[in-house]
Amino acid sequence: MSEKEQVIEMISAMSDKVSIDDILEEILFRLDVEKGLQDLDSGHSVSHEVARKRFEKCL
C-alpha cells in the first residue's frame, strides 16, 4: 500500500467531525513512530540506563 493510500485509509477511519489539526497531528505522530522504529532497526538507540543518566542531567 502506498503512503498516500495509508493516509487516505487513516483519515477514512477518523470521525467525520475531525479537524485538520487533528489529522496533521496524527500524521506527524505516525511519522515520528516510523522514524523511531527505523532508528531502532538500524541500531541508533541507547540503553535505558544511558537515557536515564541523560535525563537526570536535565533536572
KELUMPA-36359 format. One record per residue: residue in one letter; x, y, z of N, C-alpha, C in turn. Coordinates in Angstrom, 1 decimal. Each point is the difference from the previous one (the first is absolute). Example, Ala and Ser with C-alpha at 12.3 -4.5 7.8 and 13.67 -1.06 7.14 Angstrom:
2
ATOM rest    n_x    n_y    n_z   ca_x   ca_y   ca_z    c_x    c_y    c_z
ATOM    A   13.2   -5.7    7.8   -0.9    1.2    0.0    0.9    1.2    0.0
ATOM    S   -0.4    1.1   -0.7    0.9    1.1    0.0   -0.8    1.1    0.8
! end
This chain:
59
ATOM rest    n_x    n_y    n_z   ca_x   ca_y   ca_z    c_x    c_y    c_z
ATOM    M    0.8   -1.2    0.0   -0.8    1.2    0.0    0.9    1.2    0.0
ATOM    S   -0.3    1.0   -0.8    0.8    1.2   -0.1   -0.3    0.9    1.2
ATOM    E    0.9    0.9    0.2   -0.1    1.0    1.1   -1.3    0.8   -0.1
ATOM    K   -0.3    0.4   -1.2   -1.2    0.7   -0.3   -1.3   -0.8    0.4
ATOM    E    0.0   -1.3   -0.4   -1.1   -0.9    0.4   -0.1   -0.2    1.5
ATOM    Q    1.2    0.0    0.7    0.0   -0.2    1.4   -0.7    1.2    0.7
ATOM    V    0.4    1.2   -0.5   -0.6    1.3    0.6   -1.5    0.0   -0.3
ATOM    I   -0.4   -0.3   -1.2   -1.4    0.0   -0.3   -0.8   -1.0    0.9
ATOM    E    0.6   -1.2    0.2   -0.6   -1.0    0.9   -0.1    0.6    1.4
ATOM    M    1.1    0.6    0.5    0.0    0.5    1.3   -1.1    1.1    0.2
ATOM    I   -0.1    0.9   -1.0   -1.0    1.1    0.1   -1.4   -0.6   -0.1
ATOM    S   -0.2   -1.0   -0.8   -1.3   -0.6   -0.1   -0.5   -0.7    1.3
ATOM    A    1.0   -0.4    0.8   -0.4   -0.7    1.2   -0.3    1.0    1.1
ATOM    M    0.3    1.3   -0.2   -0.3    1.0    1.0   -1.4    0.5   -0.1
ATOM    S   -0.4    0.7    1.1   -1.4    0.5    0.0   -0.2    1.1   -1.1
ATOM    D   -1.2    0.1   -0.4   -0.3    1.0   -1.0    0.2    1.4    0.5
ATOM    K    0.0    0.2    1.3    0.2    1.3    0.6    1.4    0.3    0.4
ATOM    V    1.0   -0.8   -0.5    1.4    0.2    0.3    0.5    1.4   -0.6
ATOM    S    0.9    0.6    0.7    0.5    1.3   -0.5    1.3   -0.3   -0.8
ATOM    I    0.3    1.0   -0.8    1.3   -0.1   -0.8    1.2   -0.1    1.0
ATOM    D   -0.1    0.7    1.1    1.1    0.0    1.0    0.1   -1.4    0.5
ATOM    D   -1.1   -0.7    0.3    0.0   -1.4    0.5    0.6   -0.9   -1.1
ATOM    I   -0.3    0.2   -1.2    0.5   -0.9   -1.1    1.5    0.2   -0.1
ATOM    L    0.5    1.3    0.0    1.4    0.3    0.0    0.8   -0.6    1.2
ATOM    E   -0.6    0.1    1.1    0.6   -0.5    1.3    0.2   -1.5   -0.1
ATOM    E   -1.0   -0.7   -0.6    0.1   -1.5   -0.1    1.0   -0.3   -1.1
ATOM    I    0.1    0.7   -1.1    1.0   -0.3   -1.0    1.4    0.2    0.6
ATOM    L    0.2    1.1    0.7    1.3    0.3    0.6    0.4   -1.1    1.1
ATOM    F   -1.0   -0.4    0.8    0.2   -1.0    1.0    0.5   -1.3   -0.7
ATOM    R   -0.7   -0.4   -1.1    0.4   -1.2   -0.7    1.3    0.1   -0.6
ATOM    L    0.4    1.2   -0.5    1.3    0.2   -0.6    1.1   -0.2    1.1
ATOM    D   -0.3    0.6    1.2    1.0   -0.1    1.1    0.2   -1.5    0.4
ATOM    V   -1.1   -0.7    0.1    0.1   -1.4    0.4    0.7   -0.8   -1.1
ATOM    E   -0.3    0.2   -1.2    0.8   -0.7   -1.1    1.5    0.4    0.0
ATOM    K    0.3    1.2    0.2    1.4    0.4    0.1    0.7   -0.7    1.2
ATOM    G   -0.7    0.0    1.1    0.5   -0.7    1.2    0.3   -1.5   -0.2
ATOM    L   -1.0   -0.6   -0.7    0.2   -1.5   -0.3    1.2   -0.2   -1.0
ATOM    Q    0.1    0.9   -0.9    1.1   -0.1   -1.0    1.4    0.2    0.8
ATOM    D    0.0    0.9    0.9    1.2    0.2    0.8    0.3   -1.2    0.8
ATOM    L   -1.0   -0.6    0.6    0.3   -1.3    0.8    0.5   -1.1   -0.9
ATOM    D   -0.6   -0.1   -1.2    0.4   -1.1   -0.9    1.4    0.2   -0.5
ATOM    S    0.5    1.3   -0.1    1.3    0.2   -0.5    1.0    0.2    1.2
ATOM    G   -0.4   -0.3    1.2    0.9    0.0    1.1    0.3    1.4    0.6
ATOM    H   -0.8    1.0   -0.3    0.2    1.3    0.5   -0.9    0.2    1.2
ATOM    S    0.4   -0.6    1.1   -0.8    0.1    1.2    1.0    0.0    1.2
ATOM    V   -0.5    0.3    1.2    0.8    0.0    1.2   -0.7   -0.9    1.0
ATOM    S    0.7   -0.5    0.9   -0.6   -0.9    1.1   -0.8    0.9    0.9
ATOM    H   -0.8   -0.7    0.8   -0.9    0.7    1.0    0.9    0.7    1.0
ATOM    E    1.1   -0.6    0.4    0.9    0.6    1.0    0.6    1.3   -0.6
ATOM    V    0.5    0.0   -1.2    0.6    1.2   -0.6   -1.1    1.1   -0.2
ATOM    A   -1.2   -0.4   -0.4   -1.1    1.0   -0.1   -0.3    0.6    1.4
ATOM    R    0.0   -0.8    1.0   -0.3    0.5    1.4    1.1    1.0    0.4
ATOM    K    1.3   -0.3   -0.2    1.1    0.9    0.3   -0.1    1.3   -0.7
ATOM    R   -0.3   -0.1   -1.3   -0.2    1.3   -0.8   -1.2    0.8    0.6
ATOM    F   -1.0   -0.6    0.3   -1.2    0.7    0.5    0.3    0.6    1.4
ATOM    E    0.7   -0.7    0.8    0.4    0.5    1.4    0.8    1.3   -0.2
ATOM    K    0.8    0.1   -1.0    0.8    1.2   -0.2   -0.9    1.2   -0.3
ATOM    C   -1.1   -0.2   -0.6   -0.9    1.1   -0.3   -0.8    0.5    1.2
ATOM    L   -0.1   -0.8    1.0   -0.7    0.4    1.2    0.9    0.8    0.9
! end
